[in-house]
Amino acid sequence: MPTVEENSQKWNAAYGWHDQGEVWSAPWGGSAAQWFGAILPRIHAFLPATTILEIAPGFGRWTTHLKDSCEHLIVVDLAENCIEACRRRFADESHITYHVNDGKSLAMVPDRSIDFAFSFDSLVHAEADVMRAYLEQLAAKLKPNGVGFLHHSNIGAYRRSFSLSRRIPSVLRDRLIQGRIIDQTHWRAFSMTASLFAGFCEQAGLQCVSQEMVNWATKRLIDCFSVFTPKSSTWARPNVVVENPGFMREAAMIRRLSRLYGVPGLPSTGQGPLN
């Protein structure tokens, strides 16, 4: 778990989307602060791009920024309510096309059409079979010098320690999680790791060029940002792997600075000194 069916049920019906997913950007001071402070610095070399593919956009937290960096934006999500929400939110944008998929397929995307493929804060819930399927297809969808940036799970690297923690009685385990003695799983996909992702790239004829393993309100590096490209691409190089246990400290600093440099007129994210 989580399976494709569980993901479909959760994001179509079980999750309320009352805040369009903004709650997940709270540690950064909001989605705009997270985009400009944490995401854009990691992908700026690949933008602007003629055609961008966004996988699993949710209610469009990142779509609202990606749309201004391309001539054509394709968004694909297994949750029909997410696609409909994006249609409403970006109704005035004629250069965006929308597709509901089965959680694995990119058949609706023309081959050799994508300059930049992107997904953030969504595919962490996708198991290995889904990630492999997407990478196999992206090998055909990317242009010869196209690049992909996917945020995915690395929690499988800690499968043994999490399996041991699950043996603790639930009441005690909840207290230990609240006390930050043991980590939450954040519904990450246990079959995925950074090394497995790099292997899937190799099998698909892609080159993984960088991987940044990060913590996500955890001690362990349960997430990974992977950048990949066709093997013959001008971007291709041996993979560079970095462990970043300070990712949430970075988030905290972005949140503090967002109080100073946020967009005027937005509700205050807090007051007081930067401490």
N, C-alpha and C positions, 0 to 999 in steps of 0.2 A: 504494500500500500504506500501512497495513494494510487489507485488504479485510474484509468481514463474515465471509467464510469463514476467513480467516487468524485473525481475532479468535476465532471460534468454536473453531477447532482449538487455539489457544494456551491459552485460559482453561478449556476443557473437558478437555484432555488433557496438553498440553505443560508447562504450569506446575504445579508440585507442590502449591502452597497449603499447604506444611508449617507455616507460621506464621500462616495465615489472612490473609495480606497485611500483617502487622505490619511487615515489613521496610521497606515504603515509608514508614512513619511514623517510622523511626529518626531522621531529622534533627531531628524535633520532640521526641524523647524518648518516643515511643510514640503510639498513636492517640488515647488520652484527652487527652494534652497537646496534640496537633494539633487535636483537635475544639474544646476549650475555649479554646485560645490563638490558633488561626488561622481555624477555620471558623465557629464560633458567632458570633464578633464580626462576621462579614460577613453573617450571615443572621438575627441575633436579632430584627430588626424584623418578620420574617415568621412568627415562632413565638411561642406554639403555633399550630397550624392544625388545623382539623377533619379534613381529609383530605390526606395527603401521598403523593406519588408519588415513589419512588426508582428511577431508571434505572441499571442495572448496579451492583448492591450488592456484587458479589463475595461474600466470606464474611461480610459484615455489619459491617465496621468502623464504618460510620456509621449503619447500621440500628439498632444498639444504643442510639444516642442519639436518633435520630429517633422511635423507637417511643414514647418517653416524652413526646413533644411533640404528640401527635395522638390523635384518637379512632379513626381508621382509617388504616392504612399499607398502600400497595400497592407491592410490589417486583417489578420486571421485569428479567430478564436473559436474554441469548442463551445463556448457559452453564447447562445443566441441573444440573451438579454444584454450581454456586454457589447455585442456588435450593434444591437439596436440603440443602446445608450450612446455609443460612439457616433452612429448616424445622426442622432438628434443633436449631440453636442457640437458636431462639426458639419452641420447641414449646409453651411455657407461655403464649404470648401469643395470645389469641384474636382480637385486632383487626388482625392482619396477614394479608393475602392475597398469594399468590405466583403468578407467571406466567413461563413460558419463552416468549420471543418469537423472531422470526427475525432480530433485530439491528436492525430498523427499525420494526416495527409496534407500535402502542399500541391496537389494535382492541379488546383486552380491557378497556380502561379506559372507563367510561361518559363520555359528553360532559357538559361543564359540572359536573364532579364534583370537580375538584382545586383545592385552595386553595394548595398549594405543591408545585412540582415541583423535584426536586433530583438532581444527580449530581456526584460529585467523584472525581477521580483514575481515571476510567474512560473517559469519552468523548474524552479526549485522543488516543485511538487510533482515533477514528471519523472517516472521511473526509467530505468535503463533502456527498455524496449522502445519507449517514446523518443528518447534522445537519439538513439541509434537511427530510428526511422527518419527523424527530422534531418540528421546530418547526411544520411544517404541521399535524401532528396535535395538538400541544399548544395550538394556537390554538383547537381545538374542545374539548379536554379541560379547560382551565382554566375556573374560574368567572369571572364578569365582573370580579371584583377579585383573581383569582388571580395568583400570581407564580411565576416560574421562576428558578432559579439553576443554571447549567450550567458546568462546568469543561471547557474544550475546547482544542484545539490552536491556536496562533498561529504555528507554525513556518513556515507557508507565506509569511509576511512576509519570511523570510530564505532563501527557496528558492535564490536565485542563489548566495549565499555557501556554503551547504551543498553545492550541486552542485559547486562548485569544490573544496571540501575532499575530496569523494569521489574526485577524480582523483588524490589523493595515494596512493602505494602503501600497502596495508593495514597492513603492519608499522610503517611510519613514522607513519601516521595514528593507530594505537593508542597509540603512544608520546606523540604530541602531545595526544591526549585524556587520557591518564593525567597528563600534565604540565599539564593545563588550559589548554593553548595554543589548542586548538580545542574546540568544544562537541560533546557527544554529542547524538544526536537523540532518545534515550529513546523510540524507536518511535512518535514523534508522527506525526500525519496531515498530510502536506505539502500537501494540497489545502485545508486550513482556515486562515483568518485571522480576527482580530477583526472587521475591516471586513466580511468576507463573512458572518459570523454576523449582524451588524446588518442587512445587506441581506436575509438570509433572513427575519429577523423582520418587516421592512417588507413583504416579499412575502406573508407569511402573515397579515398584519393584526395583528401584534404590535408593541409598542414596546419597543425595547431602551433601558433607562433608565440602565444603568451597565456599564462594562467596565473591568476592572483587568487589565492585561497584566503578567505576572510572569515572572521567571526561575525555573528549576527545576533547581538544581545546574548552572546554565549562566550564561554571560555575557549571552546574548541572551534576550529576553522571549518564550520559545517557547510559553507557556501564557496562557490568558485565563479570567477569571471573568466571565461575562455574566449580568446580571439583566434580565428582560423581563416584560412584562405585556400584557394586551389594551389596545388603543389608547384605549378608553373607560374604562379602569380609573382608580380614584382614585390609583393609584400612578404613572400615566403622566406622563412629562416628557421633555424632550429628552435625548438620550443624553449622559452624562458619561463621558469616557474618560480613564483615568489610567494612566501608565506607572510601574511599581513595580520598579526594579532592585534594591531592597533586600529582596526577599521572603525570600531565603535567610538574610540576616542576622537577619531576624525569626525564622525557624525556629531559628537557633542560639541566640538569646536565650530562646525558649520552652523549648528543650531544657535550657539551663542552669538556668532557673527551676524546671523540672519536678523537679530534684533536691531543691529546697527544699519544693515544695508538692505533690508527687505523692501519690497515695493510699497511706496507711500499709500496709505489708505487701507491697507490690510489690517485685520485685527492684530493687536500686539501679541507676541509670543511669550512675553514675560518682561519683567523689569529687574533692575538691579545690576550689580557689577558682573563682569565676566568671570565667574567662579562657580 
